């Protein structure tokens, strides 16, 4: 399977390239980055001291034309351009980008009518199993427990709360029969009054090189239950993304998530 990577010179892009080069079932076919990136024209494996013959390029059509599947962890605006390129070249997409608005999500759903897309805010197998645990826990703690989602990421992350935290919130709200848009509380300051028991609170921490920590706190009277997932490396995201790419083999169209990939739905 020929796989191309977008955002190839970034932290996640490099982890994806390293993971592909260590997997005999796939081939690195392209490495895309934005115009002006200093590494353009260099071998995609140079940071590992490896020669791959694949050069970092800003030619989106050239990169997509040579791929069976493209893995995209970039920014929403870039991803939407990549979606259009995927449609032009009939390429499948694995999207781990976060921060989409409702209109962009609608465009993804429309694109998935014409090509196979796995779209998930977190590709980690552990995170996706955690989501199933949260669904079960929320039903058991539906009465008498306040729910808070706490997440921490590195100083370079530009969106908050994280896509994973929001997905956790959606799972929790769905298990409780609520709409997250109606019950989410994203900030507290000053005299806020007593906590509304129907709300789901979010807290975001940004600092250092934290890869990604997520905790859901169920706070009752006399006890607290915490379900936590901590990432110490981006490798789990890359391995999950490759698993998603293999899942798309033989699927001409459709919008899927990691719960589909892992058979958890």
WOGI-V929248 format. One record per backbone hydrogen bond with DSSP energy under -0.5 kcal/mol. NH is the residue of the N-H (numbers start at 0). CO is the residue of the C=O. E is the energy in kcal/mol with one decimal. If there is no record, write none. Layout:
BEGIN
NH,CO,E  NH,CO,E
END
This chain:
BEGIN
2,0,-0.6  2,26,-3.1  3,68,-2.1  4,29,-2.0  5,70,-1.9  6,31,-0.6  7,31,-2.4  9,6,-1.8  12,6,-0.5  13,9,-2.5  14,10,-1.6  15,11,-2.4  16,12,-2.3  17,13,-2.5  18,14,-2.2  19,15,-2.5  20,16,-2.5  21,17,-1.1  22,19,-1.7  23,21,-0.5  25,22,-1.3  26,0,-2.9  28,2,-2.6  28,26,-0.7  29,2,-0.9  30,54,-0.6  31,4,-3.3  32,56,-2.5  36,33,-1.7  39,36,-1.8  40,55,-2.6  41,38,-2.4  43,53,-3.6  45,42,-2.0  47,44,-1.6  48,45,-1.5  49,44,-2.6  51,49,-0.6  54,52,-0.6  55,41,-2.8  56,30,-2.7  59,57,-1.1  62,58,-2.1  63,59,-2.3  64,60,-2.3  65,61,-0.8  65,62,-0.5  66,63,-1.4  67,1,-2.7  68,1,-1.8  69,91,-2.5  70,3,-2.6  71,69,-0.5  71,93,-3.2  72,70,-0.5  78,74,-2.9  79,75,-2.2  80,76,-1.2  81,77,-2.1  82,78,-2.5  83,79,-1.5  84,80,-1.7  85,81,-2.4  86,82,-1.9  87,83,-2.0  88,84,-1.9  89,85,-0.7  90,85,-2.3  91,67,-2.1  92,115,-2.3  93,69,-2.5  94,92,-0.5  94,117,-3.4  95,71,-2.9  95,93,-0.6  96,71,-0.8  104,100,-2.2  105,101,-2.0  106,102,-1.7  107,103,-1.9  108,104,-2.1  109,105,-2.1  110,106,-2.5  111,107,-2.0  112,109,-1.4  113,110,-2.2  114,110,-1.1  116,253,-2.7  117,92,-2.4  118,116,-0.6  118,255,-3.1  119,94,-2.1  119,117,-0.5  127,123,-1.9  128,124,-2.0  129,125,-2.2  130,126,-1.9  131,127,-1.0  132,128,-1.8  133,129,-2.5  134,130,-1.9  135,131,-1.8  136,132,-2.8  137,133,-2.8  138,134,-1.2  139,135,-1.4  140,136,-2.1  141,138,-0.8  145,218,-2.7  146,198,-0.7  147,216,-2.1  148,200,-3.1  149,147,-0.5  149,214,-3.1  150,202,-2.6  151,212,-2.2  152,204,-2.3  153,209,-1.5  154,207,-2.2  156,153,-1.4  165,161,-2.3  166,162,-2.2  167,163,-2.6  168,164,-2.3  169,165,-2.4  170,166,-2.4  171,167,-2.7  172,168,-2.9  173,169,-2.6  174,170,-2.3  175,171,-1.3  176,173,-1.1  177,172,-3.3  179,177,-0.5  181,178,-1.6  182,178,-1.1  182,179,-0.5  183,179,-2.1  184,199,-2.3  191,189,-1.1  196,194,-0.6  198,195,-2.0  199,182,-2.4  200,146,-2.2  201,184,-2.1  202,148,-2.3  204,150,-2.4  206,152,-2.4  209,206,-1.4  211,230,-0.7  212,151,-2.3  213,228,-2.8  214,149,-2.7  215,226,-2.4  216,147,-3.1  216,214,-0.5  217,215,-0.5  217,224,-3.2  218,145,-3.0  218,216,-0.7  219,217,-0.7  219,222,-2.3  221,219,-0.7  224,217,-2.4  226,215,-2.2  227,225,-0.5  228,213,-2.8  230,211,-2.8  231,229,-0.5  235,232,-0.7  237,233,-2.0  238,234,-2.9  239,235,-1.8  240,236,-2.2  241,237,-2.1  242,238,-1.9  243,239,-2.1  244,240,-2.1  245,241,-2.2  246,242,-1.8  247,243,-1.4  248,244,-0.5  248,245,-1.1  250,247,-2.5  251,249,-0.7  253,111,-3.1  253,114,-0.9  255,116,-2.9  255,253,-0.6  259,256,-0.6  260,256,-1.9  261,257,-2.4  262,259,-1.1  263,258,-3.0  264,258,-1.0
END
